[in-house]
Amino acid sequence: MLTIAQWLDGIGARAFGISAAFFLLINGAALAILAIKRDYTLVNRWTSRLLAANLVLIGTGIGIPLATTLARSALMALAPMTQGISTGTRDSVLEGLSEREGRVRH
């Protein structure tokens, strides 16, 4: 359970980082192009596209970490209930099998 929780935490952090990087990259490029060209008609033409890209990036940057945090919290809440169900480690299962074979052979 712990590795799944760590994986979910990593996914959320990675999604936030990627979204933040693309947010800065897209808006920085737009500002650089505007500063270089000094053509303010670009603002009218590209505002809707930039706004859509920013909304998607903000949505993924906040939504994915929120969803993974909720899933991780649910997993941690359910973890104590599932510990009694687990069959044990692989080694303990193999030891149990070898003990059974020893009893059958005698």
Contacts in CASP RR format, 6 or more apart in sequence:
PFRMAT RR
TARGET T0000
AUTHOR 0000-0000-0000
METHOD contacts of the structure
MODEL  1
MLTIAQWLDGIGARAFGISAAFFLLINGAALAILAIKRDYTLVNRWTSRL
LAANLVLIGTGIGIPLATTLARSALMALAPMTQGISTGTRDSVLEGLSER
EGRVRH
1 75 0 8 1.000
1 76 0 8 1.000
1 79 0 8 1.000
1 82 0 8 1.000
4 75 0 8 1.000
5 72 0 8 1.000
5 75 0 8 1.000
5 76 0 8 1.000
8 68 0 8 1.000
8 69 0 8 1.000
8 71 0 8 1.000
8 72 0 8 1.000
8 75 0 8 1.000
9 68 0 8 1.000
9 72 0 8 1.000
10 68 0 8 1.000
11 64 0 8 1.000
11 68 0 8 1.000
12 64 0 8 1.000
12 65 0 8 1.000
12 68 0 8 1.000
12 69 0 8 1.000
13 65 0 8 1.000
15 60 0 8 1.000
15 61 0 8 1.000
15 63 0 8 1.000
15 64 0 8 1.000
15 65 0 8 1.000
15 68 0 8 1.000
16 61 0 8 1.000
16 62 0 8 1.000
16 64 0 8 1.000
16 65 0 8 1.000
17 61 0 8 1.000
19 57 0 8 1.000
19 58 0 8 1.000
19 59 0 8 1.000
19 60 0 8 1.000
19 61 0 8 1.000
19 64 0 8 1.000
20 57 0 8 1.000
20 61 0 8 1.000
22 57 0 8 1.000
23 54 0 8 1.000
23 57 0 8 1.000
23 58 0 8 1.000
26 50 0 8 1.000
26 53 0 8 1.000
26 54 0 8 1.000
26 57 0 8 1.000
27 50 0 8 1.000
27 54 0 8 1.000
30 46 0 8 1.000
30 50 0 8 1.000
33 42 0 8 1.000
34 40 0 8 1.000
34 42 0 8 1.000
34 43 0 8 1.000
87 93 0 8 1.000
END
